[in-house]
Amino acid sequence: MRAVGEHFADRVFLAAAGMTAAGVLTEADPLEAEIKRAMIAQSGRATLLLDAATINGHGLIAVAAIGELDAVIAAGVAGDALAPVRVPGVELTSV
């Protein structure tokens, strides 16, 4: 993980295997989860790319809570399904 910690990004766009009802992003692979955590920490702005598969999916490893991100771009997700990502301070865009 040292290699990721030595890189910085103005922006990081990421997806996740799933999201809990409480708005915690999850991954199935521990290494992938760790890389995503590191990139969120090393970026100036972190944006989640969200779709219905993420809402309905699940992983075993927690990556980050929605509140740790700066923005969410939701495609094909509407209504109550967006409740976990409606967090103060997190910009939400539906497309």
C-alpha positions, 0 to 999 in steps of 0.5 A, spaced: 500 500 500 506 504 500 505 505 493 498 508 493 500 512 499 506 516 495 501 518 489 496 524 489 490 526 485 486 532 484 480 527 483 478 520 484 472 517 481 470 510 484 465 505 484 463 500 489 461 493 489 455 495 494 453 499 499 449 498 506 443 501 508 447 506 512 451 508 506 457 505 507 461 502 501 463 495 500 468 491 496 469 483 496 476 484 495 480 486 501 486 489 497 481 493 492 478 496 498 484 498 501 487 501 495 480 505 494 481 507 502 488 510 500 486 514 494 480 517 497 485 519 503 490 522 497 485 525 493 483 533 493 476 530 491 473 523 491 466 522 487 462 515 487 459 513 481 453 510 483 448 505 479 443 500 481 448 494 481 451 498 487 445 499 491 443 492 490 450 489 491 454 487 497 461 486 499 465 483 505 469 489 506 468 496 508 471 502 504 468 508 506 462 512 509 458 516 504 460 522 508 467 521 507 466 523 499 465 529 496 460 527 491 456 522 488 454 521 481 448 517 480 445 513 474 439 510 473 437 510 481 432 515 484 427 516 489 428 512 496 434 508 493 438 515 494 436 516 501 443 513 504 447 518 499 443 524 501 448 526 506 450 534 508 456 536 505 456 531 499 454 533 492 449 529 489 448 529 481 442 524 478 443 523 471 
